[in-house]
């Protein structure tokens, strides 16, 4: 039996109301489970677009934080290595002062030379320090061992072994990381800035000290003490540079953390749902949906009675 015009209107109104009520009910369910009032661009195009922009900022900040963490790894490893070099150099200065004393004989100076030569090798190991397979004093050539030592040579005139020449194989390039939206920070100190250079070579000066000790040249040894102190100044300067960069990164990291928190608070204000309001809406929409379904049931019963008549 065909529906009467009035019944047809009832059904259309019923389906329209059911659709609308079900949509609102589903939205309330989604908000109650997700805790978000914005889940799609259609929810509120302007606010959702702003939220997406803020999310992009969060992603950038997270990347900056990763960059800073990587930089801390390089800088902390370099600082630790140079701290050890500084400690070794203090010991070398003490041994050089002993060697310059007139109370020390040739055999004792030879022993001092052996000790300093061993310490020189120790400094060479620190100069080749690595982190995660990357050499920290090689400039940007982090896959290349920065310092290599040639073979010792025999000085037949003075009857002494001369330590092999140490060669720098890295470059002078810095490694910069993006620490925030507008700041880059250099995370390394190339080896030719702290260990070797055209006018300053730690290994050469140590080799000279060893030779002078073996030659019992107390005057030259006395001059070498000044060179050892210059090495200490050079190492201390590098440690200070690292400390300044590390401090700068800590400051940037703190600012980024604060900025991230403010962005998250803004995002929360835009997309987080008021749960008390959501529960109230869910209850209201559930009642409305039940009422709509009951209306549909009455329409069906009315149509069936008409059919039986």
Secondary structure, 3 states (H helix, E strand, C coil): CCCCHHHHHHHHHHHHHHHHHHHHHHHHHHHHHHCECCCCHHHCHHHHHHHHHHHHHHHHHHHHHHHHHHHHHHHHHHHHHHHHHHHHHHHHHHHHHHHHCCCCCHHHHHHHHHHHHHHHHHHHHHHCCEECCEECCCCCCCCCCCEEECCCEEECCCCEEECCCEEECCCCCCCEEECCCCCEEECCCCHHHHCCCCCCCHHHHHHHHHHHHHCCCHHHHHHHHHHHHHHHHHHHHHHHHHHHHHHHHHHHHHHHHHHHHHHHHHHHHHHECCHHHHHHHHHHHHHHHHHHHHHHHHHHHHHHHHHHC
